[in-house]
Amino acid sequence: MIFKKLELIEQYLEKYYQEKYGNYSSNNSFSVIHERENFSSSHELNESQRESLRKLQHNHKHYIELTGREDEFYDIYYSLADETSNLVISIEGIGGVGKTALTTEVCIKSLEAGNFHSVLWQSAKPYEMTVGGKNKLSNACIDWDSVLTGIATNLGKGADVIRITEIERKQDFVKTLLGENRYLVIIDNLETIEGYSDLVKKLNNFFNGSRAILTTRRMVSGFKHIEPISLKGLTQENSIKFLNKLLEVKENARNTIGNDNENLSRIHTFTGGLPLAMELIIGKLQMGYSLNTVFTGLEKVNYKVINDPNSTDEDIYKDFYGFIYQDSWEQLSNEERDLLIYLGVNDVSEGTSMKDIIDINVWDTEQIQNMMPKLIEFSLVTSEI
């Protein structure tokens, strides 16, 4: 069984991890996980395309079909399909707005259409979990060198690239590799990369016929080779569609809300239409909280800043998610909290297996099986067989 964490939970867990283990820095951003439809294509895929598609559909198979992102999807899809363009797509927006969901959909559709040989997905992981706790890796902050190494490794040239010590030669080596086929490179969570602004400059004319998508919480502007796509919260209409899809599998929350779109509209207003925030509010209602309790709590948060892509007020942002997670966190035992933290510091794009959890020798199988249902019920993790 694979356990996957919802996007941005580390934002709220940060202060608790600091109290327990010391400094903490979030490393990854992952969009809300939902059921999604399988895709079909008449294009005959090659082995590399099938493998990339298999990985994407396995790692993100719980996404629902995109809601309210059609314009952005087609803008990106057709821009990437244009073989005469070398623009780098930058998908920008606050955490929880759906950057990964949109990127995943574009990757899948592009592979199915045969537009790319394969997808090369780069992600940061600055920590590892050991029996003694969470340890910072020596290459905690991803830099240009490690991005180059990651691309080469994904192309089966890891042993060759690590022997190249000069960054200019390594850059030329990877650029040559990218010219051998048409690849789609994803650099997820750009803002976590050390010197990311300088890195963006290096991407100009780098991909040699291949293309790239960046996802970032920070705006990337002032670069002629960057095509920015700014994501905001869903419209009220699309938020209601999104919420109704969630409520299909959340019986308690559906019974609490009923079929009244007015309550769904209020959730949209409080969250600014952020998919993650709406998912978590439904999770609170599923836990048994009344609408009045949830709405009263949300009224205390200045949510308007969430939908402002130029905002740098992270305190208000954390307060918002803090409210959503507070009750859930307080109802967890210390061991359940530790398990949640462990799941949060792993690379959740791949998930964490039961074996991985058992191997750290903190909990046995019975303890894990007893703790996991509450984490799932509170919408803090999802599970896959």
C-alpha positions as CSV (number, residue, x, y, z in Angstrom):
1,M,0.0,0.0,0.0
2,I,1.3,3.4,-0.9
3,F,0.5,6.4,1.3
4,K,0.6,9.9,-0.3
5,K,0.5,13.3,1.4
6,L,-1.7,16.2,0.3
7,E,0.1,19.2,-1.0
8,L,1.5,21.8,1.4
9,I,0.9,19.9,4.7
10,E,4.5,20.7,5.6
11,Q,3.5,24.3,5.7
12,Y,1.5,23.8,8.8
13,L,3.7,21.1,10.3
14,E,6.7,23.3,10.2
15,K,6.5,24.8,13.6
16,Y,5.8,21.4,15.2
17,Y,8.8,19.8,13.5
18,Q,10.9,22.7,14.7
19,E,9.8,22.0,18.3
20,K,10.6,18.3,17.9
21,Y,13.7,18.1,15.7
22,G,14.9,21.6,15.0
23,N,15.0,23.6,11.7
24,Y,12.6,22.5,9.0
25,S,12.2,23.7,5.4
26,S,9.5,22.5,3.1
27,N,10.7,21.1,-0.1
28,N,8.0,20.1,-2.4
29,S,4.6,21.1,-3.5
30,F,2.0,18.6,-4.6
31,S,-1.5,19.2,-5.7
32,V,-4.6,17.7,-4.2
33,I,-5.1,14.0,-5.1
34,H,-8.4,12.9,-6.5
35,E,-9.9,10.3,-8.7
36,R,-9.2,10.9,-12.4
37,E,-10.3,9.3,-15.6
38,N,-8.1,7.1,-17.6
39,F,-7.0,8.6,-21.0
40,S,-7.1,6.9,-24.3
41,S,-5.3,7.7,-27.5
42,S,-5.2,6.5,-31.1
43,H,-1.5,7.4,-31.3
44,E,0.8,4.3,-31.2
45,L,3.2,5.0,-28.4
46,N,6.8,3.9,-28.4
47,E,8.4,2.1,-25.4
48,S,9.7,5.3,-23.8
49,Q,6.4,7.1,-24.2
50,R,4.5,4.2,-22.6
51,E,6.9,4.1,-19.7
52,S,6.6,7.9,-19.1
53,L,2.9,7.6,-19.4
54,R,2.7,4.7,-17.0
55,K,4.7,6.6,-14.3
56,L,2.6,9.7,-14.7
57,Q,-0.7,7.8,-14.5
58,H,0.6,5.8,-11.5
59,N,1.9,8.7,-9.5
60,H,-1.1,11.0,-10.3
61,K,-3.9,8.6,-11.0
62,H,-6.1,10.1,-8.3
63,Y,-6.4,13.5,-10.0
64,I,-9.9,14.3,-11.2
65,E,-10.2,15.8,-14.7
66,L,-9.2,19.4,-14.7
67,T,-12.0,21.8,-13.7
68,G,-11.8,25.4,-14.8
69,R,-8.3,25.2,-16.3
70,E,-9.3,24.6,-20.0
71,D,-7.8,27.9,-21.3
72,E,-4.5,27.4,-19.5
73,F,-4.3,23.8,-20.6
74,Y,-4.8,24.6,-24.3
75,D,-2.4,27.5,-24.1
76,I,0.3,25.3,-22.7
77,Y,-0.5,22.2,-24.8
78,Y,-0.4,24.0,-28.1
79,S,2.7,26.1,-27.2
80,L,4.6,22.9,-26.4
81,A,3.4,21.2,-29.6
82,D,4.9,24.0,-31.7
83,E,8.2,22.6,-32.7
84,T,9.4,26.0,-33.9
85,S,9.2,27.5,-30.4
86,N,11.9,27.2,-27.7
87,L,9.9,29.1,-25.0
88,V,10.0,27.7,-21.5
89,I,6.6,27.6,-19.8
90,S,6.4,28.9,-16.3
91,I,3.3,27.8,-14.4
92,E,3.0,30.2,-11.5
93,G,0.7,30.5,-8.5
94,I,0.4,30.0,-4.7
95,G,0.7,26.5,-3.3
96,G,-2.6,24.5,-3.6
97,V,-3.8,26.3,-6.7
98,G,-3.3,23.3,-8.9
99,K,0.1,23.8,-10.7
100,T,1.0,20.1,-10.5
101,A,-2.4,18.9,-11.6
102,L,-2.3,21.1,-14.7
103,T,1.3,20.1,-15.5
104,T,0.4,16.4,-15.1
105,E,-2.5,16.8,-17.5
106,V,-0.4,18.5,-20.1
107,C,2.3,15.8,-19.8
108,I,-0.2,13.0,-20.2
109,K,-2.0,14.5,-23.2
110,S,1.3,15.5,-24.9
111,L,2.6,12.0,-24.5
112,E,-0.6,10.5,-25.8
113,A,-0.4,12.7,-28.9
114,G,3.2,11.6,-29.5
115,N,4.5,15.2,-29.1
116,F,7.4,14.1,-26.9
117,H,9.7,11.1,-26.6
118,S,9.3,11.0,-22.8
119,V,8.8,13.3,-19.8
120,L,11.8,14.0,-17.5
121,W,10.4,15.2,-14.1
122,Q,12.9,16.9,-11.7
123,S,11.9,17.4,-8.1
124,A,13.7,18.5,-4.9
125,K,14.2,16.3,-1.9
126,P,16.5,18.0,0.6
127,Y,15.9,15.6,3.6
128,E,16.1,12.0,4.4
129,M,14.4,10.2,7.3
130,T,16.4,7.9,9.5
131,V,15.7,6.1,12.8
132,G,17.2,9.1,14.6
133,G,15.0,11.6,12.8
134,K,15.1,13.9,9.8
135,N,18.6,14.6,8.4
136,K,19.6,17.3,5.9
137,L,21.3,15.9,2.9
138,S,24.6,17.3,1.8
139,N,23.0,18.6,-1.4
140,A,19.9,19.9,0.3
141,C,19.4,22.9,-1.9
142,I,19.1,21.8,-5.6
143,D,21.3,23.9,-7.9
144,W,22.0,24.0,-11.6
145,D,24.6,21.2,-11.3
146,S,22.1,18.8,-9.7
147,V,19.4,19.7,-12.2
148,L,21.8,18.8,-15.0
149,T,22.8,15.6,-13.2
150,G,19.1,14.7,-12.7
151,I,18.2,15.1,-16.4
152,A,21.2,13.0,-17.5
153,T,20.4,10.3,-14.9
154,N,16.8,10.1,-16.2
155,L,18.2,9.6,-19.6
156,G,20.4,6.7,-18.4
157,K,23.6,8.7,-18.5
158,G,24.1,9.2,-14.7
159,A,27.4,7.4,-14.6
160,D,28.7,9.5,-17.4
161,V,27.6,12.9,-16.2
162,I,29.0,12.5,-12.6
163,R,32.5,12.1,-14.1
164,I,32.2,15.6,-15.6
165,T,33.4,18.1,-13.1
166,E,33.4,21.3,-15.1
167,I,29.9,22.8,-15.2
168,E,30.2,24.2,-18.7
169,R,31.1,20.7,-20.1
170,K,28.3,19.1,-18.1
171,Q,25.9,21.7,-19.5
172,D,27.0,21.0,-23.0
173,F,26.8,17.2,-22.4
174,V,23.2,17.4,-21.2
175,K,22.2,19.8,-24.0
176,T,23.5,17.3,-26.5
177,L,21.4,14.5,-24.8
178,L,18.3,16.7,-25.0
179,G,18.9,17.2,-28.7
180,E,18.8,13.4,-29.4
181,N,15.0,13.2,-29.0
182,R,12.2,15.6,-28.2
183,Y,11.8,15.5,-24.4
184,L,9.5,17.4,-22.0
185,V,11.5,18.5,-19.0
186,I,9.6,19.4,-15.8
187,I,11.4,21.4,-13.1
188,D,9.0,21.3,-10.2
189,N,9.1,23.9,-7.4
190,L,11.6,26.2,-9.0
191,E,11.6,28.5,-6.0
192,T,13.3,25.8,-3.9
193,I,16.3,25.7,-6.2
194,E,19.4,27.6,-5.0
195,G,19.9,30.6,-7.2
196,Y,16.8,29.9,-9.2
197,S,16.8,33.3,-10.9
198,D,20.3,32.6,-12.3
199,L,19.1,29.2,-13.3
200,V,16.3,30.6,-15.3
201,K,18.8,32.7,-17.4
202,K,20.7,29.5,-18.2
203,L,17.5,27.9,-19.7
204,N,17.5,30.2,-22.7
205,N,18.2,28.1,-25.8
206,F,19.3,25.3,-23.6
207,F,16.8,22.5,-24.4
208,N,18.0,21.9,-28.0
209,G,14.7,21.0,-29.5
210,S,13.2,19.7,-26.3
211,R,10.8,21.8,-24.2
212,A,10.4,22.6,-20.5
213,I,7.8,23.5,-17.9
214,L,8.7,25.2,-14.6
215,T,6.3,25.2,-11.6
216,T,6.8,27.9,-9.1
217,R,5.2,29.8,-6.3
218,R,7.1,32.9,-7.3
219,M,6.6,34.9,-10.4
220,V,9.3,34.6,-13.1
221,S,9.3,37.8,-15.1
222,G,11.7,39.8,-17.2
223,F,12.9,36.9,-19.3
224,K,12.0,36.9,-23.0
225,H,12.4,33.1,-23.2
226,I,9.9,32.5,-20.5
227,E,6.1,32.2,-21.2
228,P,4.4,32.7,-17.9
229,I,1.0,31.1,-17.0
230,S,-0.5,32.5,-13.8
231,L,-3.0,30.4,-12.0
232,K,-5.6,31.9,-9.6
233,G,-8.4,30.3,-7.7
234,L,-11.3,28.7,-9.5
235,T,-14.3,30.7,-10.4
236,Q,-17.4,30.2,-8.3
237,E,-19.0,28.0,-10.9
238,N,-16.0,25.8,-11.3
239,S,-15.5,25.6,-7.5
240,I,-19.0,24.3,-7.1
241,K,-18.3,21.6,-9.8
242,F,-15.1,20.7,-8.0
243,L,-16.7,20.5,-4.6
244,N,-19.6,18.3,-5.9
245,K,-17.0,15.9,-7.3
246,L,-15.3,15.7,-3.9
247,L,-18.6,15.2,-2.1
248,E,-19.4,12.1,-4.2
249,V,-17.1,10.1,-2.0
250,K,-17.5,12.1,1.3
251,E,-20.9,11.0,2.6
252,N,-20.7,12.7,6.0
253,A,-19.7,16.1,4.4
254,R,-22.5,15.7,1.8
255,N,-25.0,15.1,4.6
256,T,-23.8,18.2,6.4
257,I,-23.8,20.5,3.4
258,G,-26.8,19.0,1.7
259,N,-27.6,20.0,-1.9
260,D,-27.5,23.7,-1.2
261,N,-25.2,25.5,-3.6
262,E,-25.2,28.5,-1.3
263,N,-23.0,26.6,1.2
264,L,-20.7,25.6,-1.6
265,S,-20.5,29.2,-2.8
266,R,-19.5,30.2,0.8
267,I,-16.7,27.7,0.7
268,H,-15.6,29.1,-2.6
269,T,-15.6,32.6,-1.1
270,F,-13.6,31.6,2.0
271,T,-11.0,29.7,0.0
272,G,-10.6,32.0,-3.0
273,G,-11.3,28.9,-5.1
274,L,-8.1,27.1,-4.2
275,P,-8.6,23.4,-4.8
276,L,-6.4,22.3,-1.9
277,A,-8.2,24.6,0.6
278,M,-11.6,23.3,-0.6
279,E,-10.4,19.7,-0.3
280,L,-9.3,20.3,3.3
281,I,-12.5,22.0,4.3
282,I,-14.5,19.1,3.0
283,G,-12.2,16.9,5.1
284,K,-13.1,18.9,8.2
285,L,-16.8,18.5,7.5
286,Q,-16.2,14.8,6.9
287,M,-14.7,14.6,10.3
288,G,-18.0,15.8,11.8
289,Y,-17.5,19.5,12.2
290,S,-20.6,21.6,11.7
291,L,-20.8,24.2,8.9
292,N,-21.2,26.9,11.5
293,T,-18.0,25.9,13.3
294,V,-16.0,25.7,10.0
295,F,-17.4,29.0,8.6
296,T,-16.9,30.8,12.0
297,G,-13.2,29.8,12.0
298,L,-12.7,30.8,8.4
299,E,-14.1,34.2,9.0
300,K,-11.2,34.9,11.3
301,V,-8.7,34.5,8.4
302,N,-8.0,37.2,5.9
303,Y,-8.3,34.9,2.9
304,K,-8.3,37.6,0.2
305,V,-4.6,37.7,0.0
306,I,-4.5,34.1,-1.1
307,N,-5.8,34.9,-4.5
308,D,-3.3,37.7,-5.1
309,P,-0.4,36.2,-7.1
310,N,1.8,39.2,-6.2
311,S,1.3,38.7,-2.5
312,T,4.4,37.9,-0.4
313,D,2.5,37.8,2.9
314,E,3.2,34.2,3.8
315,D,2.0,34.7,7.4
316,I,-1.6,35.1,6.3
317,Y,-1.2,32.1,3.9
318,K,0.1,29.9,6.7
319,D,-2.7,31.2,9.1
320,F,-5.3,30.0,6.6
321,Y,-3.9,26.5,6.3
322,G,-3.1,26.6,10.0
323,F,-6.8,26.9,10.8
324,I,-7.7,24.1,8.4
325,Y,-5.1,21.8,10.0
326,Q,-5.3,22.9,13.6
327,D,-8.2,20.7,14.7
328,S,-7.0,17.7,12.8
329,W,-3.5,18.0,14.3
330,E,-4.8,18.3,17.8
331,Q,-6.8,15.2,17.5
332,L,-3.8,13.1,16.4
333,S,-1.7,11.2,19.0
334,N,2.0,11.9,19.2
335,E,2.8,8.8,17.3
336,E,0.2,9.7,14.6
337,R,1.8,13.1,14.3
338,D,5.3,11.6,13.9
339,L,4.0,9.2,11.2
340,L,2.4,12.2,9.4
341,I,5.7,14.1,9.6
342,Y,7.6,11.1,8.2
343,L,5.2,10.8,5.3
344,G,5.6,14.6,4.7
345,V,9.4,14.6,4.3
346,N,9.5,11.9,1.7
347,D,9.2,12.5,-2.0
348,V,5.5,12.2,-2.3
349,S,5.4,12.1,-6.0
350,E,6.5,8.5,-5.6
351,G,4.6,7.8,-2.4
352,T,5.8,5.9,0.6
353,S,5.3,2.1,0.8
354,M,4.4,0.2,3.9
355,K,7.8,-1.5,3.7
356,D,9.5,1.9,3.7
357,I,7.7,2.9,6.9
358,I,8.5,-0.4,8.6
359,D,12.1,-0.3,7.6
360,I,12.8,2.8,9.8
361,N,12.1,0.6,12.8
362,V,9.8,3.1,14.6
363,W,6.4,1.4,14.2
364,D,5.4,-2.2,13.4
365,T,2.8,-3.2,10.9
366,E,0.0,-3.4,13.4
367,Q,0.7,0.1,14.7
368,I,0.8,1.6,11.2
369,Q,-2.4,-0.1,10.3
370,N,-4.1,1.3,13.4
371,M,-2.8,4.8,12.8
372,M,-3.3,5.2,9.1
373,P,-7.2,5.1,9.0
374,K,-7.4,8.3,11.0
375,L,-4.9,10.1,8.8
376,I,-6.9,9.0,5.8
377,E,-10.3,10.0,7.4
378,F,-9.0,13.5,8.2
379,S,-7.9,13.9,4.5
380,L,-4.3,14.2,5.5
381,V,-3.1,11.3,3.3
382,T,-4.6,9.1,0.7
383,S,-3.8,5.4,0.1
384,E,-3.3,3.2,-2.9
385,I,-3.4,-0.6,-3.1
